[in-house]
Amino acid sequence: MNIIRIGILTCSNTTRVLDCTLSPCLSDLYQHKGLFGRYKGNKIELGGIISCNGCPTILGAKIIIPKVKSLIHYNIKDIHLSYCMITVCPFIKKYIAIIKKEFPDINLVLGTHEAHQSDETFRCNISKMLIERKRNIIP
């Protein structure tokens, strides 16, 4: 049985602003479901979780490089871009391009857990939650 060390890159808005605990991602990881199904028959070790810098950001693509390096330092070969990154991130194409250019040996996997609702519904729900959170923060 091979041991595969993976990392997860998440959306800062969902993890830091909306306090997502990554439960769906981690549940599917441990059950080899969703995009983690590709590792069936192998042992998966989660080497780390990083998040982007949040929206909006001009420097986000460049700032992601040291974060990815921190995963690579721990011998991670596969980095999963979380479901929320794939579904809602306006910078996803930039992130993918710069990571592939800077780290051509890293395998980027576009997704984590199985979708629990349509992508459009998910985007709308995230938008509503972010707007509501902003209303609660600003006096």
C-alpha positions in Angstrom: 0.0 0.0 0.0 1.4 3.4 -1.0 1.3 6.3 1.3 0.3 9.5 -0.5 0.9 12.9 1.2 -1.6 15.5 0.2 -2.3 19.1 1.0 -5.5 21.2 0.7 -5.7 24.8 -0.5 -8.9 26.4 0.7 -10.8 29.6 0.2 -10.0 32.2 2.9 -13.6 33.6 2.8 -15.1 30.2 3.7 -12.5 29.2 6.3 -11.5 32.4 8.0 -14.6 34.6 7.4 -17.4 32.0 7.5 -15.5 29.6 9.9 -15.8 26.5 7.7 -14.2 23.6 9.6 -13.5 21.6 6.4 -15.7 18.8 7.7 -17.0 17.8 4.2 -13.5 17.9 2.8 -12.0 15.9 5.7 -14.9 13.4 5.8 -14.5 12.6 2.1 -10.7 12.4 2.5 -10.9 9.8 5.2 -13.6 7.8 3.3 -11.8 8.1 -0.1 -14.8 9.8 -1.6 -15.2 12.7 -3.9 -11.9 13.7 -5.6 -10.1 11.7 -2.9 -11.5 8.5 -4.5 -8.5 8.6 -6.8 -6.4 7.2 -3.9 -8.5 4.1 -3.2 -6.1 1.3 -2.3 -3.6 3.7 -0.9 -3.1 5.4 2.5 -3.7 9.1 2.5 -1.7 11.4 4.9 -2.9 14.9 5.2 0.3 17.0 5.3 -1.3 20.4 5.7 -4.0 22.8 4.9 -3.4 26.3 3.6 -5.8 29.1 2.5 -5.6 31.8 0.0 -5.3 35.4 1.0 -9.0 36.3 0.6 -10.8 38.5 -1.9 -10.1 40.9 -3.4 -6.4 40.9 -3.8 -4.0 41.9 -6.6 -1.1 40.1 -5.0 -2.9 36.9 -4.2 -1.3 34.8 -6.9 2.2 35.8 -5.8 1.5 35.4 -2.1 0.2 31.9 -2.7 3.8 30.7 -3.7 5.3 30.7 -0.1 2.1 29.0 1.1 2.5 26.2 -1.4 6.2 25.9 -0.6 5.3 25.2 3.0 3.3 22.2 1.8 6.1 21.0 -0.5 8.5 21.3 2.4 6.6 18.4 4.0 6.9 16.2 0.9 3.4 16.8 -0.5 3.0 15.8 -4.1 -0.7 16.4 -4.6 -2.5 19.6 -3.6 -6.3 19.6 -3.7 -8.0 22.9 -4.4 -11.1 22.8 -2.2 -14.6 22.6 -3.6 -15.2 26.1 -2.5 -12.1 27.4 -4.3 -13.2 25.6 -7.5 -16.8 26.8 -7.2 -16.5 30.5 -6.0 -12.9 31.8 -6.4 -12.6 34.6 -9.0 -8.8 34.1 -9.0 -8.8 30.3 -9.5 -7.3 30.4 -13.0 -4.5 32.7 -11.8 -3.8 30.4 -8.8 -3.7 27.3 -11.0 -1.4 29.0 -13.6 1.1 30.3 -11.1 1.3 27.1 -9.1 1.8 25.0 -12.2 4.4 27.4 -13.5 6.3 27.6 -10.2 5.9 23.9 -9.2 5.6 21.8 -12.3 6.0 18.5 -10.4 3.1 19.2 -8.1 -0.2 17.5 -9.0 -3.0 19.9 -8.7 -6.4 18.2 -8.1 -9.4 20.4 -8.8 -11.7 19.6 -5.9 -12.1 17.8 -2.6 -15.6 16.6 -1.4 -18.6 15.6 -3.4 -21.0 18.5 -4.1 -24.0 18.5 -1.7 -26.0 21.0 -3.8 -25.7 22.5 -7.2 -22.7 24.8 -7.8 -25.0 27.7 -8.4 -26.9 27.2 -5.2 -23.6 26.9 -3.3 -22.4 30.2 -4.8 -25.6 32.0 -3.9 -25.5 30.6 -0.3 -21.9 31.6 0.2 -22.6 35.1 -1.2 -25.6 35.5 1.2 -23.5 34.3 4.2 -20.7 36.7 3.4 -23.0 39.7 3.0 -24.8 38.8 6.3 -21.4 38.4 8.1 -20.3 41.8 6.8 -23.6 43.4 8.0 -23.0 42.0 11.5 -19.4 43.2 11.6 -20.0 46.8 10.4 -21.8 48.9 13.0 
